[in-house]
């Protein structure tokens, strides 16, 4: 079964997310690709839903996709897995609210059950150049807004500095400098007006999930959706995920020790494991050196899997460490 490429479109209120999404949907239509769309809105009504008539749109209302309605997002993804099985969609777009943190959406897509269906290709973050300095000011914005803007930028695999026609060149240089302080190394920043950018850049694959088998030879999952001449340039992306399958039953303490000794570039870990001396299966979460295990009530459909998300992951080094310490 083919995996469906996913594009997350984020950015603060009024940054131009919907314009970019519409351009990507139109490109799908030109190439006979059937898009699925998840639109998130804080209010009870999405006033822009009529822009996507005749499309497979699912709306998440009355909350932010990354917090109060996280379960609704999972339910919606479950619905799209059925569409995938019926071969009804070719690509999925997720547009969060203006106050959504894309990393939370990314982490949901990294749940083992979804990795068989969805392949995250890029996190596109838009920045409103005409308001960015105002939002960054301690006098005209809150600490929460400043933190959110930083998180939206730092999670991105590409940044669109939009509405540049409304900003003087001196201010634009200052904004670009501030953005560069927050993006991951190698993440490109494009200056745009009305979200206008090469459509090939938008569809470029910039996020990779490397799949390896803990007790077998390594395999690498790299299957881009849109192929074009500049595809060889996509290796500048540094945000990657590593999926380890074929897991043995592990000793809990050894597993925790192994995770905590991994390079600091590992930002998050999650998955399903079996622990020696403890019947059944466990969900685990690893973040900032902290571990959390939760026993699963039922036997999962997904085989035991470890997902590691980080910056510039050395997959060979991690797999070797896993085999030495846990296999």
C-alpha positions in Angstrom: 0.0 0.0 0.0 1.4 3.4 -1.0 2.0 6.0 1.7 0.3 9.4 1.3 2.5 12.5 1.4 1.5 15.1 4.0 2.2 18.8 4.0 1.7 20.8 7.2 1.0 24.5 6.6 1.5 26.7 9.7 1.9 30.4 10.5 0.5 33.1 12.7 -2.9 34.7 12.1 -3.1 36.5 8.7 0.2 35.3 7.4 -1.2 33.9 4.2 -1.6 30.1 4.9 -4.8 29.6 2.9 -3.4 31.3 -0.2 -0.5 28.9 -0.3 -2.8 25.9 0.4 -5.0 26.9 -2.5 -2.0 27.1 -4.8 -0.9 23.6 -3.8 -4.4 22.2 -4.2 -4.7 23.8 -7.7 -1.3 22.2 -8.6 -2.7 18.8 -7.5 -5.7 19.3 -9.8 -3.4 20.1 -12.7 -1.6 16.9 -12.2 -4.7 14.7 -11.6 -3.8 14.3 -7.9 -6.6 13.9 -5.5 -6.0 16.0 -2.3 -7.4 15.5 1.1 -7.5 18.6 3.3 -7.8 19.1 7.1 -8.8 22.6 8.0 -8.6 23.7 11.6 -10.4 26.7 13.1 -10.6 28.2 16.6 -14.3 29.2 16.1 -17.5 27.3 15.4 -17.4 28.1 11.7 -14.6 28.1 9.1 -15.5 31.0 6.9 -13.0 29.9 4.2 -14.4 26.4 3.7 -16.3 27.5 0.6 -12.9 28.1 -1.1 -12.4 24.3 -1.2 -15.7 23.2 -2.8 -15.6 19.8 -4.5 -12.6 18.8 -2.4 -12.3 16.1 0.3 -12.2 18.5 3.3 -12.6 17.7 6.9 -12.9 20.5 9.4 -11.8 20.6 13.0 -13.6 23.5 14.7 -13.7 25.0 18.2 -10.1 24.4 19.1 -6.4 24.3 18.2 -5.4 21.2 16.4 -2.4 20.7 18.6 -4.1 20.9 22.0 -7.8 20.9 22.8 -8.9 18.8 19.9 -5.9 16.4 19.5 -8.2 13.4 19.7 -10.3 14.9 16.9 -7.2 15.1 14.7 -6.5 11.4 15.3 -10.1 10.5 14.5 -9.8 12.6 11.3 -6.6 10.9 10.3 -8.3 7.5 10.9 -11.0 8.5 8.5 -8.4 9.4 5.9 -6.7 6.0 6.3 -10.0 4.5 5.1 -9.8 6.9 2.1 -6.3 5.7 1.4 -7.3 2.1 1.5 -10.0 2.9 -1.1 -7.4 4.7 -3.1 -9.4 8.0 -2.9 -6.6 10.5 -2.1 -3.0 11.0 -3.3 -1.8 13.8 -0.9 -2.9 15.3 2.4 -2.7 18.9 3.5 -3.1 20.0 7.1 -3.6 23.7 7.8 -3.5 24.6 11.5 -5.0 27.6 13.2 -2.9 30.7 13.4 -2.0 29.7 17.0 -1.1 26.1 16.3 2.3 24.6 17.0 3.2 22.4 14.0 5.4 20.2 16.1 2.4 18.7 17.9 0.9 17.8 14.5 4.2 16.4 13.4 4.3 14.2 16.5 0.8 12.8 15.8 1.9 11.8 12.3 4.9 10.0 13.9 2.7 7.7 15.9 3.6 4.2 14.7 0.0 3.4 13.6 0.1 6.3 11.1 3.5 5.8 9.7 2.2 2.9 7.5 -0.3 5.4 5.9 1.2 8.9 6.0 4.6 10.3 5.0 5.4 13.8 6.2 7.0 15.6 3.4 7.3 19.2 4.7 6.3 21.7 7.4 5.8 25.0 5.6 5.7 28.0 8.0 4.6 31.4 6.9 5.7 34.7 8.5 3.8 38.0 8.0 6.7 40.4 7.4 4.4 43.4 7.8 3.6 42.5 11.5 6.6 40.4 12.5 8.5 43.2 14.3 5.4 44.3 16.1 4.7 40.8 17.3 8.3 40.5 18.5 8.1 43.7 20.5 7.9 43.4 24.3 5.7 46.6 24.3 3.0 45.5 21.8 2.8 41.7 22.2 2.7 39.0 24.9 5.3 36.5 25.9 3.0 33.8 24.6 2.8 35.3 21.1 6.6 35.7 20.9 7.1 32.1 22.0 4.5 30.8 19.5 6.1 32.6 16.6 9.5 31.2 17.6 8.0 27.6 17.8 6.3 27.9 14.4 9.6 29.0 12.8 11.8 26.5 14.6 9.7 23.5 13.6 9.7 24.5 9.9 11.4 22.7 7.1 10.9 25.8 5.0 9.9 29.4 5.8 8.0 31.8 3.6 8.6 35.4 4.7 5.4 36.7 3.2 4.0 40.2 2.5 7.4 41.6 1.8 5.9 44.2 -0.4 4.6 46.0 2.7 8.0 46.3 4.4 11.0 48.5 3.7 14.2 46.8 2.8 16.0 47.9 6.0 13.2 46.3 8.1 13.1 43.2 5.9 16.8 42.6 6.5 16.3 42.9 10.2 13.3 40.4 10.1 15.3 37.9 8.0 18.2 38.1 10.5 15.9 37.4 13.4 14.2 34.4 11.6 17.6 32.9 10.8 18.4 32.9 14.6 15.4 30.5 15.1 15.4 28.1 12.1 17.3 24.9 12.0 20.5 24.9 10.0 19.9 24.5 6.3 16.2 25.4 6.4 15.5 27.9 3.5 13.8 31.2 3.9 11.9 32.5 0.8 10.8 36.2 0.5 7.3 36.2 -1.0 4.3 38.4 -1.8 0.8 36.9 -1.8 2.5 33.6 -1.1 3.9 33.5 -4.6 6.7 30.9 -4.9 7.7 28.2 -7.3 5.2 25.4 -6.9 8.1 22.9 -7.1 9.7 24.4 -4.0 6.4 23.9 -2.0 6.2 20.3 -3.0 9.9 19.5 -2.4 10.4 16.7 0.1 12.2 18.2 3.1 11.4 15.7 5.9 12.5 12.1 6.0 11.6 9.1 8.1 14.4 6.6 8.0 13.1 3.1 8.6 15.5 0.5 10.1 15.0 -3.0 11.4 16.5 -3.6 14.8 17.4 -7.2 14.2 17.9 -7.2 10.4 19.7 -5.3 7.7 19.0 -1.6 7.4 16.5 -0.3 4.9 15.9 3.3 4.0 12.5 4.7 3.2 12.8 7.7 0.8 10.0 8.0 -1.7 9.3 11.6 -2.8 6.0 12.5 -4.3 6.8 15.0 -6.9 10.0 14.4 -8.9 11.8 17.2 -10.6 15.3 18.3 -11.7 16.3 20.0 -8.5 15.3 17.0 -6.3 19.0 16.2 -5.5 19.1 19.5 -3.6 16.6 18.4 -0.9 19.3 16.9 1.3 19.8 20.3 3.1 16.8 19.3 5.3 18.1 18.5 8.8 14.8 17.5 10.6 14.4 13.8 10.3 12.7 10.9 12.0 14.1 7.4 12.5 11.8 4.4 12.7 13.2 1.2 14.2 11.2 -2.0 13.7 11.7 -5.7 14.4 12.3 -5.0 18.1 13.2 -7.6 20.7 11.6 -7.8 24.1 13.8 -5.4 26.1 14.8 -4.8 29.7 13.2 -1.5 30.9 16.3 -0.1 32.6 18.6 -0.9 29.7 16.1 0.7 27.3 15.8 3.9 29.4 19.6 4.1 29.8 20.1 3.7 26.0 17.6 6.5 25.2 19.1 8.9 27.7 22.6 8.3 26.4 21.7 9.1 22.8 23.0 12.3 21.3 21.4 15.6 22.4 20.2 16.0 18.8 17.4 13.6 19.6 14.4 15.8 20.4 11.6 13.3 20.9 11.1 9.6 21.2 7.9 7.5 21.1 6.6 4.2 20.2 5.3 0.7 21.3 7.6 -1.7 23.1 7.5 -5.0 25.0 9.4 -5.1 28.3 11.0 -8.1 29.9 9.1 -9.4 33.0 6.0 -7.2 32.1 3.4 -8.9 30.0 1.6 -6.9 27.2 2.6 -3.8 25.4 3.6 -0.3 26.4 3.4 3.1 24.8 6.5 5.2 25.7 7.3 8.9 25.4 10.8 10.3 25.7 11.5 14.1 25.8 14.2 16.2 27.4 15.7 13.2 29.2 12.4 12.2 30.7 10.7 8.8 30.1 7.0 7.9 30.4 5.5 4.4 30.0 1.8 3.6 29.7 0.5 0.0 29.6 -1.8 -0.6 26.6 -5.1 -2.2 27.3 -5.3 -4.1 24.1 -2.8 -5.7 21.7 -1.9 -3.1 19.2 -2.4 -3.6 15.4 1.1 -2.0 15.0 4.1 -4.1 15.7 6.6 -2.8 18.4 8.3 0.2 17.0 10.6 3.0 18.1 10.3 6.5 16.6 13.1 9.0 17.2 12.8 12.6 16.0 15.7 14.9 15.9 18.2 17.2 14.1 20.8 15.8 11.8 20.4 12.2 13.0 23.2 9.8 12.3 21.1 6.7 11.6 24.0 4.3 11.2 25.4 5.3 14.6 22.0 5.0 16.3 21.3 1.6 14.8 24.7 0.3 15.8 24.2 1.6 19.4 20.7 -0.1 19.5 22.1 -3.4 18.3 25.0 -3.3 20.8 22.9 -2.4 23.8 19.5 -3.8 23.2 19.4 -6.5 20.5 
